[in-house]
Amino acid sequence: MSKVRARDLDVHVQRLRDSADEDAPIVVFIHGLLTDSLASYYFTLGPAFAEQGMDVIMYDLRGHGRTTRPSTGYRLEDFVRDLDALLEELDLRRPVHLVGNSFGGSIAYGLAAARPDRVA
């Protein structure tokens, strides 16, 4: 998978799965701001989690990596809405585990507060 349209963004997404287990835990990695991207997880934790049988989703935040760089929309609420929309577009119907680094942790917390039904 490469790009998913969520809200008004083309979101760069990478998904790693070592098994076809439909009930495998889903883990979403959320990177930090500015110099960060999904690559920080792609080359470190992502493959290790996938090897343990987890369904791993990594994505570039708005304005980062290969995701659209809009001129506005850089408040925490925007990033939380982006993640919610991404999960919807990926058709993820069960709660996901969130792993966030730095500002990614704030996004994870924001989604958990706004949409507790989405978070394991």
N, C-alpha and C positions, 0 to 999 in steps of 0.2 A: 504494500500500500504506500502511496506517496502523498497525495493531496486529498483532503476532504473539505467540502464547502460547509462551513459552520458560521452562522450569522452572515456577515459580509466579508468573511475571510476565506482564503484558500489556506488551510492549515496543513502543514507538513507533518505527517504521522508515520511512525514506524511501529509495526506490531511484530512481536517475537513470540512464537509458540513452538515448543518442542514436542508437544503431544496434541492429539485430536480430542482430548478430554474436554467435553462441553461444560463440565462442572468445575474445571480448574479455576482457582482463584484468579481474579483479574486485578492486576496491579498497574496503576497509572503513575508514571514518573513525571514530576513537574520541576523543571529547572528554574534557576534564578534569573534575575534581570541583567541586562546590559551585555556583558561579554559571554553569556552562557547560551547554550542551545541543547537540543536533545542529544547531541553528540556526547555530552558529559556522561550520560547514562548508557548510550549505545556502546561505548567502548569500556564500560566498567560494570555496573550492576545489572543492566538489562539482560545480557546473555546469561549471567549466573542465575538470575531468577527464572528465566525461561528453561534453563537446563534442569531446574528443580520442579518443572511441571507447571509453572505459572504462566498465565496469559499476560504478556507484558505489552503495555502501550506507552509509547514515548511520543511527545509532540513538541514542536517549536511554538512558544508563545507568540502572540501578535508582536510584530516588529523585530522578531528574532529569527535566525536561521533562514529557512526557506518558506516561512509563513509570511503572508501579506504584511506590509508595513504602512498601515493607515496613518494619516497625519494627526488623528485624534483618537481618544479612547484608551488611555493608559492609566485609568484609575483601577483600583483593586476590583471594584464591582464589574468592570468590563472584562477583566481576566477571568473572574468567576463565571460570568455569563458565557464567555467563550468556552470554558471547560464543560459547562452544563450542555451547551449546544453540541459540542464535539461528541460527548457521550451519547446524546440523542441521535446524532447522525451515524454513529457507529452501531446503533441499535442495541446498546447495552442495557438490558432490562433488569439486571440484578445488581446489587450493591458492589462497588469496587473499592479496593484498598488504594489509598493515596500516599505517595512518598514524595515529599517536597523539600527542595533545598533552598534555603534563604527565602526570597520572596515567593518561591514555589510553595513553601510551607504556609505562607499567608493565604495563598490561593486555595490550598487544600482545606485549611480551616474555614475559609469563606464559603466554600462549597458545602462543607459539613454543616455549617450553621444555616445556610440558605436552603439546602436540599438534603436533609438527613436521610431521606429515603434512598439516595444515590450512593451513600458511603457506608462501607462495611465497618 
